[in-house]
Amino acid sequence: MNDKINILKQEIGKIIVGQEDLVESLLIGLISGGHILVEGVPGLAKTTAINALSKSIGLDFNRIQFTPDLLPSDVVGTEVYNQKDGTFSIRKGPVFTNLLLADEINRAPAKVQSALLEVMQEKQITISDTTFKLDEPFLVMATENPVEQEGTYRLPEAQLDRFMMKVMVDYNTPEEEFEIVQRVAKNGFEEVHQVATVEDIISLKEQLKLIHVDDEVQRYMINIVFATREPKKYGISELEDKIEFGASPRASIDMYKASRTMALLRGKDFVTPLDVAKVATSILRHRIILSYQAESSGLNSDKIVEQIINSIKIP
């Protein structure tokens, strides 16, 4: 494993016990330029994880608590009129940062959620007639609470598709929770210090270009994505009436980026089918729209992706 990545993981591990998938996903998003959607009940260190990542690299971090009365201007900023001199000035919103936590993003209506579309895709923000480019790196981590459905809004498909990965965060194991309580009982959690810089992240981004992806492995990725659109063509006819809409071309791009970054995290200079399978569920679970037949039979997108991966020939 790259020494800098190892050091970052150790530093974040000072206050995050377990939750390796979440930490790895944040690193994948940060290095490859993707965004992460996280679903999990409260109290599972989602906010703590991204805050620890920002401190360990010395990045700016902002948090937006999404609520039903939030306005788009509360997210991106607005133009303000100055009565003294009769001029307008730009007041920048909290999206002007490196790491942005959009907490409980599904509590705000679609109009507010869509305010993030431009910044997530183009890494720029337009206020009035002025466009601002954001500093690199830039990562949005949005959270959803799966328990409370009252007062929530469904995320538009266009919004979901801009998240590279959707990560499901579960409870810690008994051993991990014992470790958490032990740390609190003794001296509390250690303080996270800066152990990397923006230049280190840029260097890791450059290293990504050296990760080799064989044509057969790339075809393997494409086959997995296409099987969500045309399952019958790939010998999975039982899923034909279970999937309403398959994954978009953006899923293929994100799978390519995430697989290369996963190989980098593992200290390899080439991508294997195992790297692809490791990220495939997180890449696809929020991009597959299930049919009524699938939902009524108790199928979810994770089970469908698992069936697809088991059915596609490994190169």
ZIJO-V369699 format. One record per residue. N is the residue number from 1. RES is the residue in one small letter. PSI is psi in whole degrees, -180 to 180 (NA if undefined). NEAR is the number of other ideal C-beta (glycine too) atoms within 10 Angstrom. D_CENTER is the distance of its C-alpha to the mean C-alpha in Angstrom with 2 decimals. Layout:
N;RES;PSI;NEAR;D_CENTER / N;RES;PSI;NEAR;D_CENTER
This chain:
1;m;142;12;21.63 / 2;n;132;16;21.45 / 3;d;-41;8;23.29 / 4;k;-39;17;21.00 / 5;i;-42;21;17.92 / 6;n;-42;12;20.26 / 7;i;-42;15;21.46 / 8;l;-45;24;18.04 / 9;k;-41;17;17.30 / 10;q;-40;11;20.81 / 11;e;-44;21;20.54 / 12;i;-33;24;17.40 / 13;g;-11;16;19.32 / 14;k;-32;15;22.02 / 15;i;-4;19;20.42 / 16;i;117;22;17.78 / 17;v;123;19;19.67 / 18;g;-146;20;18.00 / 19;q;43;24;14.35 / 20;e;-38;10;14.01 / 21;d;-41;16;11.14 / 22;l;-47;24;9.00 / 23;v;-44;21;10.57 / 24;e;-40;21;10.30 / 25;s;-40;27;6.60 / 26;l;-41;25;6.60 / 27;l;-40;22;9.54 / 28;i;-46;26;8.44 / 29;g;-44;28;5.99 / 30;l;-43;27;9.02 / 31;i;-38;25;11.61 / 32;s;-8;23;10.75 / 33;g;23;18;9.75 / 34;g;177;22;6.40 / 35;h;153;22;3.83 / 36;i;130;23;0.96 / 37;l;127;26;4.40 / 38;v;130;26;6.79 / 39;e;130;18;10.34 / 40;g;157;20;13.32 / 41;v;161;13;16.71 / 42;p;150;11;17.58 / 43;g;14;9;18.54 / 44;l;25;18;16.09 / 45;a;26;20;15.17 / 46;k;-51;26;11.71 / 47;t;-41;17;13.18 / 48;t;-38;16;15.26 / 49;a;-49;22;12.63 / 50;i;-31;28;11.03 / 51;n;-42;19;14.69 / 52;a;-38;23;15.97 / 53;l;-42;26;13.73 / 54;s;-41;21;15.11 / 55;k;-37;19;18.58 / 56;s;-18;20;18.60 / 57;i;-11;22;18.09 / 58;g;37;14;19.93 / 59;l;155;22;17.34 / 60;d;142;12;17.70 / 61;f;129;19;15.63 / 62;n;151;15;15.98 / 63;r;132;15;15.26 / 64;i;123;23;16.01 / 65;q;109;12;17.29 / 66;f;129;22;17.12 / 67;t;163;13;20.54 / 68;p;-26;11;22.70 / 69;d;8;9;24.84 / 70;l;144;18;22.21 / 71;l;155;13;23.09 / 72;p;-37;17;21.23 / 73;s;-25;15;23.35 / 74;d;-18;17;22.04 / 75;v;-53;23;18.59 / 76;v;-24;21;19.63 / 77;g;-179;20;23.21 / 78;t;172;16;26.60 / 79;e;129;13;30.02 / 80;v;135;11;32.59 / 81;y;130;8;36.34 / 82;n;112;9;38.61 / 83;q;-29;6;41.94 / 84;k;-49;5;43.90 / 85;d;4;6;43.64 / 86;g;26;7;42.45 / 87;t;165;9;39.36 / 88;f;144;10;35.68 / 89;s;159;9;32.92 / 90;i;126;14;29.12 / 91;r;112;10;27.40 / 92;k;143;13;23.80 / 93;g;-179;20;21.13 / 94;p;-11;16;18.43 / 95;v;-14;22;15.91 / 96;f;82;17;18.12 / 97;t;-177;21;16.36 / 98;n;-48;21;14.15 / 99;l;122;23;11.53 / 100;l;125;25;11.22 / 101;l;113;24;10.67 / 102;a;91;26;11.17 / 103;d;129;18;12.84 / 104;e;57;18;13.86 / 105;i;-28;26;12.86 / 106;n;7;23;14.94 / 107;r;-9;20;18.03 / 108;a;148;27;18.60 / 109;p;168;15;20.24 / 110;a;-33;13;18.97 / 111;k;-38;11;20.82 / 112;v;-43;24;18.77 / 113;q;-39;25;15.36 / 114;s;-15;15;16.61 / 115;a;-20;21;17.34 / 116;l;-10;24;13.76 / 117;l;-49;14;14.10 / 118;e;-46;16;16.14 / 119;v;-34;23;14.33 / 120;m;-37;21;10.91 / 121;q;-48;13;12.99 / 122;e;-9;12;15.96 / 123;k;38;14;15.00 / 124;q;161;12;18.15 / 125;i;134;22;19.64 / 126;t;121;12;22.95 / 127;i;121;16;25.21 / 128;s;-119;10;28.60 / 129;d;19;6;29.59 / 130;t;132;9;27.86 / 131;t;132;11;24.70 / 132;f;131;16;22.89 / 133;k;136;10;20.75 / 134;l;150;16;18.09 / 135;d;146;13;18.49 / 136;e;151;13;16.32 / 137;p;162;20;13.97 / 138;f;129;23;11.67 / 139;l;131;27;8.11 / 140;v;125;24;7.05 / 141;m;116;27;5.67 / 142;a;144;28;7.36 / 143;t;150;23;9.40 / 144;e;143;22;11.86 / 145;n;116;17;15.12 / 146;p;-10;12;16.46 / 147;v;-52;8;19.97 / 148;e;116;13;21.14 / 149;q;-20;8;21.41 / 150;e;133;4;24.14 / 151;g;21;10;23.30 / 152;t;159;17;19.91 / 153;y;142;16;19.07 / 154;r;135;10;17.35 / 155;l;131;20;14.42 / 156;p;149;13;15.97 / 157;e;-38;13;15.13 / 158;a;-34;13;14.78 / 159;q;-47;20;12.08 / 160;l;-40;18;10.16 / 161;d;-18;20;10.76 / 162;r;-6;22;9.10 / 163;f;123;26;5.50 / 164;m;-45;29;5.40 / 165;m;147;26;4.42 / 166;k;120;22;5.71 / 167;v;129;26;7.04 / 168;m;119;15;10.58 / 169;v;124;20;12.12 / 170;d;175;13;15.87 / 171;y;154;13;18.89 / 172;n;161;16;20.08 / 173;t;162;11;23.04 / 174;p;-39;8;26.50 / 175;e;-42;10;26.90 / 176;e;-40;14;23.68 / 177;e;-34;13;24.64 / 178;f;-42;12;28.13 / 179;e;-40;14;26.83 / 180;i;-49;17;24.97 / 181;v;-39;11;28.23 / 182;q;-44;10;30.29 / 183;r;-42;15;28.46 / 184;v;-40;10;28.85 / 185;a;-31;8;32.47 / 186;k;-85;8;33.39 / 187;n;12;7;32.13 / 188;g;-175;9;28.72 / 189;f;148;15;25.61 / 190;e;160;11;26.06 / 191;e;138;8;24.99 / 192;v;131;19;22.15 / 193;h;160;10;23.58 / 194;q;123;12;22.42 / 195;v;-1;16;22.61 / 196;a;169;19;20.91 / 197;t;171;13;21.00 / 198;v;-37;14;19.30 / 199;e;-35;8;21.76 / 200;d;-41;17;20.47 / 201;i;-41;20;16.92 / 202;i;-39;13;18.74 / 203;s;-41;14;20.86 / 204;l;-37;22;18.06 / 205;k;-39;17;16.83 / 206;e;-37;9;20.49 / 207;q;-30;17;20.70 / 208;l;-35;15;18.10 / 209;k;-20;7;20.80 / 210;l;-7;10;23.17 / 211;i;120;17;21.25 / 212;h;136;11;23.38 / 213;v;110;18;22.24 / 214;d;150;13;25.35 / 215;d;-37;8;26.15 / 216;e;-37;10;26.50 / 217;v;-38;19;23.05 / 218;q;-40;17;21.66 / 219;r;-35;12;23.87 / 220;y;-44;24;22.51 / 221;m;-47;26;18.97 / 222;i;-40;13;20.64 / 223;n;-39;16;22.73 / 224;i;-45;25;19.91 / 225;v;-44;23;18.35 / 226;f;-28;17;21.91 / 227;a;-20;26;22.81 / 228;t;-20;24;20.53 / 229;r;-39;14;22.74 / 230;e;66;13;26.08 / 231;p;-33;22;26.19 / 232;k;-37;12;30.00 / 233;k;-25;12;30.22 / 234;y;20;18;28.46 / 235;g;22;11;30.75 / 236;i;57;20;28.60 / 237;s;-23;10;30.78 / 238;e;-14;11;30.15 / 239;l;-1;22;26.70 / 240;e;-43;13;28.34 / 241;d;8;13;28.75 / 242;k;-22;21;25.60 / 243;i;118;24;23.07 / 244;e;-51;13;23.61 / 245;f;138;13;21.23 / 246;g;-174;20;19.35 / 247;a;151;26;16.23 / 248;s;169;17;16.53 / 249;p;-26;10;17.24 / 250;r;-28;16;13.81 / 251;a;-40;22;12.74 / 252;s;-42;17;15.39 / 253;i;-46;15;14.30 / 254;d;-35;30;10.69 / 255;m;-39;26;12.39 / 256;y;-48;20;14.82 / 257;k;-47;20;12.61 / 258;a;-37;27;10.53 / 259;s;-42;29;13.99 / 260;r;-41;25;15.65 / 261;t;-37;30;13.34 / 262;m;-41;24;13.81 / 263;a;-40;22;17.50 / 264;l;-44;25;17.50 / 265;l;-30;20;16.17 / 266;r;0;16;18.98 / 267;g;24;11;21.50 / 268;k;159;15;22.41 / 269;d;17;10;23.30 / 270;f;156;13;22.78 / 271;v;134;25;20.39 / 272;t;163;19;21.75 / 273;p;-27;20;21.22 / 274;l;-38;12;20.05 / 275;d;-40;25;17.02 / 276;v;-48;26;16.32 / 277;a;-31;19;16.96 / 278;k;-35;18;14.75 / 279;v;-12;24;11.49 / 280;a;-44;24;13.08 / 281;t;-43;20;12.54 / 282;s;-30;25;8.74 / 283;i;-35;29;9.04 / 284;l;-23;26;11.90 / 285;r;-31;22;12.08 / 286;h;0;23;10.95 / 287;r;-9;22;12.89 / 288;i;125;23;16.18 / 289;i;118;15;18.58 / 290;l;153;17;21.13 / 291;s;171;16;24.80 / 292;y;-37;10;27.07 / 293;q;-39;13;28.63 / 294;a;-46;20;25.46 / 295;e;-39;12;24.73 / 296;s;-24;9;28.42 / 297;s;5;10;28.60 / 298;g;10;7;25.78 / 299;l;143;17;23.38 / 300;n;172;13;19.63 / 301;s;-32;21;17.04 / 302;d;-43;15;16.40 / 303;k;-37;14;20.16 / 304;i;-44;24;20.43 / 305;v;-42;23;17.90 / 306;e;-43;14;19.79 / 307;q;-38;17;23.03 / 308;i;-46;25;22.04 / 309;i;-39;18;21.08 / 310;n;-19;10;24.38 / 311;s;-25;16;26.28 / 312;i;133;21;25.24 / 313;k;130;10;27.55 / 314;i;129;13;26.18 / 315;p;NA;14;27.55
